[in-house]
Amino acid sequence: MKRLPTALMAAAMTSMLATSTFAADEGEWSPNLLLKPNAEAELDDEWGVWKGGFSRLSSYGSIFPHQGNFFFRLAGTVKLTQNINVSDYASFIDNGNAEVKIGSWFILGVGTPECSFIIQYYDENAAYLTEDSESIGCDAAKWTEQQTIKTVPLGTRTITAEIRVIEPTACAGNSFWADSMPEYCDVLLDDAYFHINSSSTAPDETSSDDEDETSNDEEGQGDETSNDEDEQDDETSNDEDEQGGETDDSDDASTTATTTSLDFTEVEALYYNGDLLLIDLVENLQVATRFQRVDLWIAIELPDGNLLFMTEEPFERFSLKPQPFKSSLDTNQNTHRVLEFEVVPSLLRGNYTFYAVYVKEGQNPMNSFLGVRSNIAITRIVLGND
Ligand SMILES: [Ca+2]
């Protein structure tokens, strides 16, 4: 039986946007700004997970943790994220001296996955600035460290650090080798880290190693990366048009700040037939201008892995087709009941994961993360067999 955290959502917002109050000394790396990076502690919702499987294991076949008693398993195509508030480092960032170092230890479970680190930079209005990405090897047969160092753009206040695993089609089964072919590719991960430093003199000997290793993977990564880049170009140019000079001047911008947060209220972890299931979403949204309007997306991942999207249509509340739940929002500070139903025998048993996120108006977060304008609220429940 899978273990689930009992307190699922109460601390999600605070933890996802938690700020390290530790100020870096000149030339030194900060403490690890990732929460629960080594799998040792039971998880709440420190990690945002999009699409694939994410679990915490003590062993997997003959594989054991890199350190400690637990490690993470990423199954299938997975985007694993944490949002990191770096406003404590604002002065270093705005001097152009700040760098970030993202890394983790990887070992291959099954398949030929394509992995990368993505670092997205957002300003104090939570507006997307730019991003870095680096293909990394994640298919070694023994625990191997991967790391990359990037310069932080001026004006950055929040960073989304992402570990992305792409599942090639060869892992999807349905082939001549179907019997021996795994359903999913697996990558196992332990001891992830994200540090920021306060000067350019910090040690970075390891970065040259990484460049060598990553060059191998670039071809495999091709399609995925180029799609993202196209979208990124569009996105960036829109932002610039719409926001004009506002965000260039940090003093003015503070009076027109966009704030967003989403949080599911705490729910029981386990339900049986006859139980009433209530899911409430606490929305806090204030956008600076009408150009920064957002859509609210709510998706439910079913035990069979399918995603259902809540819709704006009163007679078809759920759809397999990706679509927003509410469109063109500017200000909204409310708790909404998004789901209320009795558990009946016809419902699939197993794990249900609920996601909610604000996305730039008109953008589809299933195509690209670039339009995301808030934390991703996540809560999970299990429908048990009676
Ligand atoms: Ca560990």
Residues whose N, C-alpha, C, O or C-beta is under 5 A from the ligand:
A	BS01	CA	N38 A39 E40 P65 Q67 G68 N69 F70 F71 D190
